[in-house]
Amino acid sequence: MTHVPVVPPPTISLPPDAPRMIPFLDLKRINARDRDRLLAAMARVLDSGWYILGQEVREFERRFAEYTGVPHAIGVANGMDALTLVFRALRELGRIAAGDEVLVPSNTYIATILALTENRLTPVLVEPDPRTFNMDPARVREAITPRTRAILTVHLYGRLGWSPELQAVADAAGVPIVEDAAQSQGAALDGRRAGSLGLATGTSLYPGKNLGALGDAGVVTTWDAPLAEAVRTIANYGSQRKYENRYKGVNSRLDELQAAMLVVKLDRLDADNARRRTIAARYGAGIRNRAIALPEPGPEGAHVWHLYVVRADDRDELQRHLAAHGIQTLVHYPTPPHQQPAYAEWADRSYPIAEAIHRTVLSLPMDPTMSDADVDAVIATCNTFRGAT
Ligand SMILES: *Cc1c(COP(=O)(O)O)cnc(C)c1O
């Protein structure tokens, strides 16, 4: 075997007058604000000698349940596990069975759908309303069949995908709503928060989410005590008492260190979401370009702007234009789930709204620590796209 030399990273020294880069999201800057409290919490966990299922996880679960406004929160390893465990628990409780249909958006992040197929459930893809990016309740109603057992709504980009209309459709069909709140921590409608709107919710606390750990983390919230107990048990090898296994469970626990980080970071969530709203409002008022369609804020409080997603027919050109001016953007997401190789069995299907969304969306920088000057630079650059003024 030949030895491959490690190439040292180039040292980049920008000239003093070089244009600044505007990052899409600066996690280092975000977490630096809590540096002292995070380090103190890390030291507390280190010195405790107790690293799995202890008082830090209990405290985070208590605080997050209270914040969400539900009786039960269960810390788990990540957001995809949170969703997978909700459906696994429903299966173990006999409330859903392999082969049953679950309605889910055609334009979501793949993890939402993986959580269903992992449980051998049948995802039924429902097209979104292009104005909200969320499932259209009228299409949800049309998609219901006698085999429908749940509606898995995703609060995509931070905007609530729950509405009284959707609830009415679910109630009429007699099926529960499950929430994917990975992008919407803190979003609320009439004082009811994401994570408390449906029967149960899976939330990701991945570092880049509105509430993010310093590693992988997730949480399930629910109103339902037997479901909460089943999730907690399955996530710990199916065991309630040591060496007694009720289910063929998995190991998906939130660890003490991440729980301690999250307790610190939860204190900032509302203020950070307020700052995201201010940035979104500034974008909304400032960007004036017929080639760029702006997202709608929706009802008061219902959007926490995990992402600020604009649409442009020539999205790739807009992305290049912004990059040329030092502005980093991302695409959420380039390929809809039904066109992924992982779901090759859906390759002949067509979901034209989802396909059009994936072709045209672009996420502008959105970060609660962004300065107004940087927001204004993004606005000005959007306004010069295609020679518009
Ligand atoms: C991030 C995300 C997930 C998955 O969460 P992980 O913690 O990365 O497993 C699921 N659904 C949506 C909509 C997400 O954005």
The ligand as an SDF file (V2000), in Angstrom:
LIG
                    3D

 15 15  0  0  0  0  0  0  0  0999 V2000
  -33.5130   17.2410    9.9750 C   0  0  0  0  0  0  0  0  0  0  0  0
  -34.7770   16.5950    9.6100 C   0  0  0  0  0  0  0  0  0  0  0  0
  -35.0820   15.2680    9.9640 C   0  0  0  0  0  0  0  0  0  0  0  0
  -34.0730   14.3130   10.5150 C   0  0  0  0  0  0  0  0  0  0  0  0
  -33.4750   14.6870   11.6840 O   0  0  0  0  0  0  0  0  0  0  0  0
  -32.0440   14.0670   12.0810 P   0  0  0  0  0  0  0  0  0  0  0  0
  -31.8580   14.5390   13.4900 O   0  0  0  0  0  0  0  0  0  0  0  0
  -31.0360   14.6130   11.1460 O   0  0  0  0  0  0  0  0  0  0  0  0
  -32.1700   12.5840   12.0010 O   0  0  0  0  0  0  0  0  0  0  0  0
  -36.3480   14.7850    9.6970 C   0  0  0  0  0  0  0  0  0  0  0  0
  -37.2650   15.5480    9.0760 N   0  0  0  0  0  0  0  0  0  0  0  0
  -36.9960   16.8020    8.6860 C   0  0  0  0  0  0  0  0  0  0  0  0
  -38.0740   17.5940    8.0050 C   0  0  0  0  0  0  0  0  0  0  0  0
  -35.7400   17.3650    8.9240 C   0  0  0  0  0  0  0  0  0  0  0  0
  -35.4860   18.6130    8.5190 O   0  0  0  0  0  0  0  0  0  0  0  0
  1  2  1  0
  2  3  1  0
  2 14  2  0
  3  4  1  0
  3 10  2  0
  4  5  1  0
  5  6  1  0
  6  7  2  0
  6  8  1  0
  6  9  1  0
 10 11  1  0
 11 12  2  0
 12 13  1  0
 12 14  1  0
 14 15  1  0
M  END
$$$$
